[in-house]
C-alpha cells in the first residue's frame, strides 16, 4: 500500500534521472497525501520525450458519473487487467510518479509509529502509475493512482503491499503507449529488491497531512514513545 509519500529531490536531480522536457521549479514536499496534486511524468505527443505534469492523487475514470465518487489512490497490479476502474488506464495511460520515499505505519498496541522507506543511497524511486481524464462539458479533471504489488521481505513487517518501484530499464516499456502486450507490462510489476531499501523512523507529525515540511523526517530527541523489543531494538526488520 502507499497512502503517503515524499518528494524532496532537487529539480536538477530529477532532470538528470528522467531527462524530462519541463523545467518549472518543484517545491520539496515531505508528506504528500491523497487528493493532493502530485508530480507525474509521461510520454509527450512526439513519443520521444518525457513531460512533467500535475495529477490529483485518486483515480476518477473517464466514464464515472461524478467526479467526487470513490477515488482509489492505489491500484493492485493483479487487478489492472480485469477491473473496469483501472483497465483502460493500464492499457493506454501509464505514468511514472517520482518519490524520495514512502511512509508506512508500525502498529504496536494503540500506537501507530510512522516509518519511512527509501533507497539506501537516497536515489529517487519511480512509482508505476496510471492516470485518467474525467470530462464534463468544459470541466476536466486529471487524476492518477499508484500501482502496488506484494511487499518484499523488508517491508512486509509494516504492510503486505508496497508500491511498484520501476527499475530504470523498465521505464521505456511502462511509458510507451505502443507497449500494449499485457504480459510484458505485468512482468514489470514486481516487488522491488529489499537489498537496496531501508526503513527509518519518521516524526509522528507525519500522521497529520497538514504537516508537509522537512520536520516529518526529523525524529524528536525524546523517543520514549517508541516501543522496543527485549534486545533493545525497534520491532521492525
Phi and psi in degrees as GROMACS dihedral restraints (atoms count N, CA, C in turn):
[ dihedral_restraints ]
;  ai    aj    ak    al  type     phi  dphi    fc
    3     4     5     6     1  -147.2    20    10
    4     5     6     7     1   105.1    20    10
    6     7     8     9     1  -120.0    20    10
    7     8     9    10     1     5.6    20    10
    9    10    11    12     1  -159.6    20    10
   10    11    12    13     1   132.8    20    10
   12    13    14    15     1  -149.1    20    10
   13    14    15    16     1   179.0    20    10
   15    16    17    18     1  -132.9    20    10
   16    17    18    19     1   150.4    20    10
   18    19    20    21     1  -144.5    20    10
   19    20    21    22     1   101.5    20    10
   21    22    23    24     1  -126.8    20    10
   22    23    24    25     1    12.1    20    10
   24    25    26    27     1   -67.1    20    10
   25    26    27    28     1   152.8    20    10
   27    28    29    30     1   -71.7    20    10
   28    29    30    31     1   158.3    20    10
   30    31    32    33     1   -59.5    20    10
   31    32    33    34     1   -38.6    20    10
   33    34    35    36     1   -59.6    20    10
   34    35    36    37     1   -44.5    20    10
   36    37    38    39     1   -64.1    20    10
   37    38    39    40     1   -39.6    20    10
   39    40    41    42     1   -70.8    20    10
   40    41    42    43     1   -39.0    20    10
   42    43    44    45     1   -64.1    20    10
   43    44    45    46     1   -37.9    20    10
   45    46    47    48     1   -67.3    20    10
   46    47    48    49     1   -32.9    20    10
   48    49    50    51     1   -81.7    20    10
   49    50    51    52     1   -42.5    20    10
   51    52    53    54     1  -107.9    20    10
   52    53    54    55     1   -21.5    20    10
   54    55    56    57     1    57.3    20    10
   55    56    57    58     1    41.5    20    10
   57    58    59    60     1   -82.9    20    10
   58    59    60    61     1   161.0    20    10
   60    61    62    63     1   -80.0    20    10
   61    62    63    64     1   -29.9    20    10
   63    64    65    66     1   -77.9    20    10
   64    65    66    67     1   148.9    20    10
   66    67    68    69     1  -128.5    20    10
   67    68    69    70     1    18.2    20    10
   69    70    71    72     1   -68.4    20    10
   70    71    72    73     1   149.7    20    10
   72    73    74    75     1   -66.9    20    10
   73    74    75    76     1   146.8    20    10
   75    76    77    78     1  -118.3    20    10
   76    77    78    79     1   128.1    20    10
   78    79    80    81     1   -83.6    20    10
   79    80    81    82     1   127.2    20    10
   81    82    83    84     1   -60.7    20    10
   82    83    84    85     1   136.3    20    10
   84    85    86    87     1  -134.4    20    10
   85    86    87    88     1   131.9    20    10
   87    88    89    90     1  -110.6    20    10
   88    89    90    91     1     0.3    20    10
   90    91    92    93     1  -156.5    20    10
   91    92    93    94     1    71.3    20    10
   93    94    95    96     1   -82.8    20    10
   94    95    96    97     1   129.4    20    10
   96    97    98    99     1  -120.1    20    10
   97    98    99   100     1   160.2    20    10
   99   100   101   102     1   -52.9    20    10
  100   101   102   103     1   148.4    20    10
  102   103   104   105     1    80.2    20    10
  103   104   105   106     1   -12.4    20    10
  105   106   107   108     1   -81.3    20    10
  106   107   108   109     1   157.5    20    10
  108   109   110   111     1   -71.3    20    10
  109   110   111   112     1   137.5    20    10
  111   112   113   114     1  -132.3    20    10
  112   113   114   115     1   154.6    20    10
  114   115   116   117     1   -75.4    20    10
  115   116   117   118     1   135.3    20    10
  117   118   119   120     1  -138.0    20    10
  118   119   120   121     1   148.2    20    10
  120   121   122   123     1  -117.0    20    10
  121   122   123   124     1   135.6    20    10
  123   124   125   126     1  -148.2    20    10
  124   125   126   127     1   166.7    20    10
  126   127   128   129     1   -72.6    20    10
  127   128   129   130     1   132.2    20    10
  129   130   131   132     1   -77.2    20    10
  130   131   132   133     1   174.7    20    10
  132   133   134   135     1   -59.2    20    10
  133   134   135   136     1   -28.4    20    10
  135   136   137   138     1   -75.4    20    10
  136   137   138   139     1    -9.7    20    10
  138   139   140   141     1    60.5    20    10
  139   140   141   142     1    24.4    20    10
  141   142   143   144     1  -126.1    20    10
  142   143   144   145     1   -26.4    20    10
  144   145   146   147     1  -121.5    20    10
  145   146   147   148     1   152.9    20    10
  147   148   149   150     1   -90.6    20    10
  148   149   150   151     1   145.7    20    10
  150   151   152   153     1  -123.4    20    10
  151   152   153   154     1   155.6    20    10
  153   154   155   156     1  -109.8    20    10
  154   155   156   157     1   142.0    20    10
  156   157   158   159     1  -149.4    20    10
  157   158   159   160     1   178.6    20    10
  159   160   161   162     1  -117.2    20    10
  160   161   162   163     1   127.1    20    10
  162   163   164   165     1  -116.5    20    10
  163   164   165   166     1   149.6    20    10
  165   166   167   168     1   -78.8    20    10
  166   167   168   169     1   136.0    20    10
  168   169   170   171     1   -84.2    20    10
  169   170   171   172     1   109.6    20    10
  171   172   173   174     1   138.2    20    10
  172   173   174   175     1   103.0    20    10
  174   175   176   177     1   -71.8    20    10
  175   176   177   178     1   129.4    20    10
  177   178   179   180     1  -117.2    20    10
  178   179   180   181     1   110.3    20    10
  180   181   182   183     1   -66.5    20    10
  181   182   183   184     1   154.3    20    10
  183   184   185   186     1   -59.9    20    10
  184   185   186   187     1   -26.1    20    10
  186   187   188   189     1   -91.6    20    10
  187   188   189   190     1     0.8    20    10
  189   190   191   192     1   -62.4    20    10
  190   191   192   193     1   141.0    20    10
  192   193   194   195     1   -67.1    20    10
  193   194   195   196     1   -36.4    20    10
  195   196   197   198     1  -131.8    20    10
  196   197   198   199     1   155.2    20    10
  198   199   200   201     1   -84.3    20    10
  199   200   201   202     1   -14.2    20    10
  201   202   203   204     1  -103.5    20    10
  202   203   204   205     1    20.7    20    10
  204   205   206   207     1   -79.6    20    10
  205   206   207   208     1  -159.2    20    10
  207   208   209   210     1   -58.1    20    10
  208   209   210   211     1   133.9    20    10
  210   211   212   213     1  -127.8    20    10
  211   212   213   214     1    81.9    20    10
  213   214   215   216     1   -62.7    20    10
  214   215   216   217     1   131.5    20    10
  216   217   218   219     1   -88.5    20    10
  217   218   219   220     1   -19.1    20    10
  219   220   221   222     1  -121.7    20    10
  220   221   222   223     1   149.3    20    10
  222   223   224   225     1  -129.4    20    10
  223   224   225   226     1   116.6    20    10
  225   226   227   228     1   -64.8    20    10
  226   227   228   229     1   132.0    20    10
  228   229   230   231     1   -56.2    20    10
  229   230   231   232     1   -35.0    20    10
  231   232   233   234     1   -69.4    20    10
  232   233   234   235     1   -16.7    20    10
  234   235   236   237     1  -108.3    20    10
  235   236   237   238     1     3.3    20    10
  237   238   239   240     1   -65.1    20    10
  238   239   240   241     1   -31.9    20    10
  240   241   242   243     1   -87.7    20    10
  241   242   243   244     1   -15.8    20    10
  243   244   245   246     1  -120.6    20    10
  244   245   246   247     1   -17.2    20    10
  246   247   248   249     1   -85.0    20    10
  247   248   249   250     1   122.4    20    10
  249   250   251   252     1   -55.8    20    10
  250   251   252   253     1   -29.5    20    10
  252   253   254   255     1   -59.1    20    10
  253   254   255   256     1   -34.2    20    10
  255   256   257   258     1  -113.6    20    10
  256   257   258   259     1   -19.6    20    10
  258   259   260   261     1   -57.3    20    10
  259   260   261   262     1   -51.0    20    10
  261   262   263   264     1   -67.3    20    10
  262   263   264   265     1   -39.2    20    10
  264   265   266   267     1   -65.0    20    10
  265   266   267   268     1   -39.1    20    10
  267   268   269   270     1   -61.4    20    10
  268   269   270   271     1   -39.9    20    10
  270   271   272   273     1   -72.8    20    10
  271   272   273   274     1   -37.4    20    10
  273   274   275   276     1  -123.3    20    10
  274   275   276   277     1   -23.0    20    10
  276   277   278   279     1  -132.3    20    10
  277   278   279   280     1    82.0    20    10
  279   280   281   282     1  -111.3    20    10
  280   281   282   283     1   150.1    20    10
  282   283   284   285     1  -146.5    20    10
  283   284   285   286     1   170.5    20    10
  285   286   287   288     1  -112.7    20    10
  286   287   288   289     1   134.2    20    10
  288   289   290   291     1  -113.3    20    10
  289   290   291   292     1   106.1    20    10
  291   292   293   294     1   -69.3    20    10
  292   293   294   295     1   145.4    20    10
  294   295   296   297     1  -149.4    20    10
  295   296   297   298     1   147.6    20    10
  297   298   299   300     1   -87.7    20    10
  298   299   300   301     1   -15.3    20    10
  300   301   302   303     1   161.1    20    10
  301   302   303   304     1   175.2    20    10
  303   304   305   306     1  -139.7    20    10
  304   305   306   307     1   161.9    20    10
  306   307   308   309     1  -103.9    20    10
  307   308   309   310     1   144.4    20    10
  309   310   311   312     1  -136.6    20    10
  310   311   312   313     1   163.4    20    10
  312   313   314   315     1  -117.3    20    10
  313   314   315   316     1   131.2    20    10
  315   316   317   318     1   -88.6    20    10
  316   317   318   319     1   121.5    20    10
  318   319   320   321     1   -96.3    20    10
  319   320   321   322     1   124.0    20    10
  321   322   323   324     1  -135.7    20    10
  322   323   324   325     1    99.8    20    10
  324   325   326   327     1    64.2    20    10
  325   326   327   328     1  -123.2    20    10
  327   328   329   330     1   -91.7    20    10
  328   329   330   331     1    -2.9    20    10
  330   331   332   333     1   -87.7    20    10
  331   332   333   334     1   141.3    20    10
  333   334   335   336     1  -120.8    20    10
  334   335   336   337     1   110.2    20    10
  336   337   338   339     1  -103.9    20    10
  337   338   339   340     1   116.5    20    10
  339   340   341   342     1   -72.8    20    10
  340   341   342   343     1   134.5    20    10
  342   343   344   345     1  -123.7    20    10
  343   344   345   346     1   152.2    20    10
  345   346   347   348     1  -120.6    20    10
  346   347   348   349     1   125.7    20    10
  348   349   350   351     1  -103.3    20    10
  349   350   351   352     1   128.2    20    10
  351   352   353   354     1  -148.4    20    10
  352   353   354   355     1   169.5    20    10
  354   355   356   357     1   -68.0    20    10
  355   356   357   358     1   141.7    20    10
  357   358   359   360     1   -60.7    20    10
  358   359   360   361     1   -34.9    20    10
  360   361   362   363     1   -96.8    20    10
  361   362   363   364     1    14.6    20    10
  363   364   365   366     1    65.1    20    10
  364   365   366   367     1    24.5    20    10
  366   367   368   369     1   -69.0    20    10
  367   368   369   370     1   156.2    20    10
  369   370   371   372     1   -67.5    20    10
  370   371   372   373     1   144.7    20    10
  372   373   374   375     1   -96.7    20    10
  373   374   375   376     1   146.1    20    10
  375   376   377   378     1  -114.3    20    10
  376   377   378   379     1    95.6    20    10
  378   379   380   381     1   -73.8    20    10
  379   380   381   382     1   137.1    20    10
  381   382   383   384     1   -74.0    20    10
  382   383   384   385     1   129.6    20    10
  384   385   386   387     1  -130.5    20    10
  385   386   387   388     1   158.8    20    10
  387   388   389   390     1  -126.4    20    10
  388   389   390   391     1   153.3    20    10
  390   391   392   393     1  -139.8    20    10
  391   392   393   394     1   167.1    20    10
  393   394   395   396     1  -153.1    20    10
  394   395   396   397     1   165.4    20    10
  396   397   398   399     1  -126.6    20    10
  397   398   399   400     1   116.3    20    10
  399   400   401   402     1   -94.3    20    10
  400   401   402   403     1   129.8    20    10
  402   403   404   405     1  -128.5    20    10
  403   404   405   406     1   138.9    20    10
  405   406   407   408     1  -145.1    20    10
  406   407   408   409     1   109.8    20    10
  408   409   410   411     1    64.3    20    10
  409   410   411   412     1  -124.6    20    10
  411   412   413   414     1   -92.3    20    10
  412   413   414   415     1    -3.6    20    10
  414   415   416   417     1   -83.2    20    10
  415   416   417   418     1   133.4    20    10
  417   418   419   420     1  -129.9    20    10
  418   419   420   421     1   139.2    20    10
  420   421   422   423     1  -133.5    20    10
  421   422   423   424     1   116.2    20    10
  423   424   425   426     1   -98.3    20    10
  424   425   426   427     1   124.8    20    10
  426   427   428   429     1  -134.7    20    10
  427   428   429   430     1   166.1    20    10
  429   430   431   432     1  -151.2    20    10
  430   431   432   433     1   168.6    20    10
  432   433   434   435     1  -139.9    20    10
  433   434   435   436     1   152.8    20    10
  435   436   437   438     1   -94.9    20    10
  436   437   438   439     1   131.0    20    10
  438   439   440   441     1   -78.6    20    10
  439   440   441   442     1   136.0    20    10
  441   442   443   444     1  -119.6    20    10
  442   443   444   445     1   160.1    20    10
  444   445   446   447     1  -140.9    20    10
  445   446   447   448     1  -176.1    20    10
  447   448   449   450     1   -63.3    20    10
  448   449   450   451     1   145.9    20    10
  450   451   452   453     1   -70.4    20    10
  451   452   453   454     1   150.9    20    10
  453   454   455   456     1   -83.3    20    10
  454   455   456   457     1   180.0    20    10
  456   457   458   459     1   -60.9    20    10
  457   458   459   460     1   -36.7    20    10
  459   460   461   462     1   -67.9    20    10
  460   461   462   463     1   -46.1    20    10
  462   463   464   465     1   -90.3    20    10
  463   464   465   466     1    -9.3    20    10
  465   466   467   468     1   -63.2    20    10
  466   467   468   469     1   -24.1    20    10
  468   469   470   471     1   -69.0    20    10
  469   470   471   472     1   -16.7    20    10
  471   472   473   474     1  -103.7    20    10
  472   473   474   475     1   -38.4    20    10
  474   475   476   477     1  -161.1    20    10
  475   476   477   478     1   152.3    20    10
  477   478   479   480     1   -84.8    20    10
  478   479   480   481     1    -0.6    20    10
  480   481   482   483     1  -125.0    20    10
  481   482   483   484     1   157.8    20    10
  483   484   485   486     1  -146.9    20    10
  484   485   486   487     1   156.8    20    10
  486   487   488   489     1   -66.2    20    10
  487   488   489   490     1   147.6    20    10
  489   490   491   492     1   -71.9    20    10
  490   491   492   493     1   119.6    20    10
  492   493   494   495     1  -104.9    20    10
  493   494   495   496     1   112.5    20    10
  495   496   497   498     1   -76.3    20    10
  496   497   498   499     1   137.3    20    10
  498   499   500   501     1   -74.9    20    10
  499   500   501   502     1   150.9    20    10
  501   502   503   504     1   -53.9    20    10
  502   503   504   505     1   -35.6    20    10
  504   505   506   507     1   -70.6    20    10
  505   506   507   508     1   -12.5    20    10
  507   508   509   510     1   -98.1    20    10
  508   509   510   511     1    -7.2    20    10
  510   511   512   513     1   -57.9    20    10
  511   512   513   514     1   -47.1    20    10
  513   514   515   516     1   -62.6    20    10
  514   515   516   517     1   -47.5    20    10
  516   517   518   519     1   -62.4    20    10
  517   518   519   520     1   -41.6    20    10
  519   520   521   522     1   -65.7    20    10
  520   521   522   523     1   -37.2    20    10
  522   523   524   525     1   -87.3    20    10
  523   524   525   526     1   -23.5    20    10
  525   526   527   528     1   -72.8    20    10
  526   527   528   529     1   115.3    20    10
  528   529   530   531     1   -65.1    20    10
  529   530   531   532     1   -14.3    20    10
  531   532   533   534     1   -79.6    20    10
  532   533   534   535     1   -13.9    20    10
  534   535   536   537     1   -81.7    20    10
  535   536   537   538     1   100.1    20    10
  537   538   539   540     1  -114.9    20    10
  538   539   540   541     1    -4.3    20    10
  540   541   542   543     1   -70.9    20    10
  541   542   543   544     1   112.1    20    10
  543   544   545   546     1   -64.8    20    10
  544   545   546   547     1   -35.2    20    10
  546   547   548   549     1   -62.3    20    10
  547   548   549   550     1   -41.1    20    10
  549   550   551   552     1   -62.3    20    10
  550   551   552   553     1   -44.2    20    10
  552   553   554   555     1   -68.7    20    10
  553   554   555   556     1   -41.9    20    10
  555   556   557   558     1   -66.0    20    10
  556   557   558   559     1   -29.6    20    10
  558   559   560   561     1   -63.9    20    10
  559   560   561   562     1   -27.4    20    10
  561   562   563   564     1   -69.6    20    10
  562   563   564   565     1   -28.8    20    10
  564   565   566   567     1   -88.4    20    10
  565   566   567   568     1    73.5    20    10
  567   568   569   570     1  -126.4    20    10
  568   569   570   571     1   161.7    20    10
  570   571   572   573     1   -60.4    20    10
  571   572   573   574     1   141.5    20    10
  573   574   575   576     1   -79.1    20    10
  574   575   576   577     1   151.2    20    10
  576   577   578   579     1   -61.2    20    10
  577   578   579   580     1   128.0    20    10
  579   580   581   582     1   -71.5    20    10
  580   581   582   583     1   -16.3    20    10
  582   583   584   585     1   -67.5    20    10
  583   584   585   586     1   -21.5    20    10
  585   586   587   588     1  -108.2    20    10
  586   587   588   589     1     5.4    20    10
  588   589   590   591     1  -110.4    20    10
  589   590   591   592     1   159.0    20    10
  591   592   593   594     1  -143.4    20    10
  592   593   594   595     1   157.1    20    10
  594   595   596   597     1  -114.5    20    10
  595   596   597   598     1   127.8    20    10
  597   598   599   600     1  -124.0    20    10
  598   599   600   601     1   159.6    20    10
  600   601   602   603     1   -69.1    20    10
  601   602   603   604     1   145.8    20    10
  603   604   605   606     1  -116.6    20    10
  604   605   606   607     1   168.1    20    10
  606   607   608   609     1   -80.2    20    10
  607   608   609   610     1   136.7    20    10
  609   610   611   612     1   -57.3    20    10
  610   611   612   613     1   -15.9    20    10
  612   613   614   615     1   -62.9    20    10
  613   614   615   616     1   -20.2    20    10
  615   616   617   618     1   -66.6    20    10
  616   617   618   619     1   -16.2    20    10
  618   619   620   621     1   -61.5    20    10
  619   620   621   622     1   -23.5    20    10
  621   622   623   624     1  -104.8    20    10
  622   623   624   625     1   127.1    20    10
  624   625   626   627     1   -68.6    20    10
  625   626   627   628     1    -7.9    20    10
  627   628   629   630     1   -70.6    20    10
  628   629   630   631     1   -20.9    20    10
  630   631   632   633     1   -94.0    20    10
  631   632   633   634     1   114.4    20    10
  633   634   635   636     1  -123.4    20    10
  634   635   636   637     1     4.4    20    10
  636   637   638   639     1   -86.9    20    10
  637   638   639   640     1   176.9    20    10
  639   640   641   642     1   -62.9    20    10
  640   641   642   643     1   -16.3    20    10
  642   643   644   645     1   -64.1    20    10
  643   644   645   646     1   -14.7    20    10
  645   646   647   648     1   -61.1    20    10
  646   647   648   649     1   -25.4    20    10
  648   649   650   651     1  -111.5    20    10
  649   650   651   652     1    15.8    20    10
  651   652   653   654     1  -108.3    20    10
  652   653   654   655     1   109.6    20    10
  654   655   656   657     1   -77.4    20    10
  655   656   657   658     1   131.1    20    10
  657   658   659   660     1   -56.9    20    10
  658   659   660   661     1   148.6    20    10
  660   661   662   663     1   -66.0    20    10
  661   662   663   664     1   -31.9    20    10
  663   664   665   666     1   -85.2    20    10
  664   665   666   667     1   108.2    20    10
  666   667   668   669     1  -113.6    20    10
  667   668   669   670     1    28.6    20    10
  669   670   671   672     1   -64.9    20    10
  670   671   672   673     1   -19.6    20    10
  672   673   674   675     1   -73.1    20    10
  673   674   675   676     1   -10.8    20    10
  675   676   677   678     1   -83.1    20    10
  676   677   678   679     1   128.2    20    10
  678   679   680   681     1   -76.1    20    10
  679   680   681   682     1   144.2    20    10
  681   682   683   684     1  -127.9    20    10
  682   683   684   685     1   153.7    20    10
  684   685   686   687     1   -79.5    20    10
  685   686   687   688     1   175.3    20    10
  687   688   689   690     1   -60.7    20    10
  688   689   690   691     1   -27.5    20    10
  690   691   692   693     1   -87.1    20    10
  691   692   693   694     1     5.6    20    10
  693   694   695   696     1    87.9    20    10
  694   695   696   697     1    -0.4    20    10
  696   697   698   699     1   -96.2    20    10
  697   698   699   700     1   157.2    20    10
  699   700   701   702     1   -66.2    20    10
  700   701   702   703     1   145.3    20    10
  702   703   704   705     1   -78.9    20    10
  703   704   705   706     1    58.1    20    10
  705   706   707   708     1  -132.2    20    10
  706   707   708   709     1   159.3    20    10
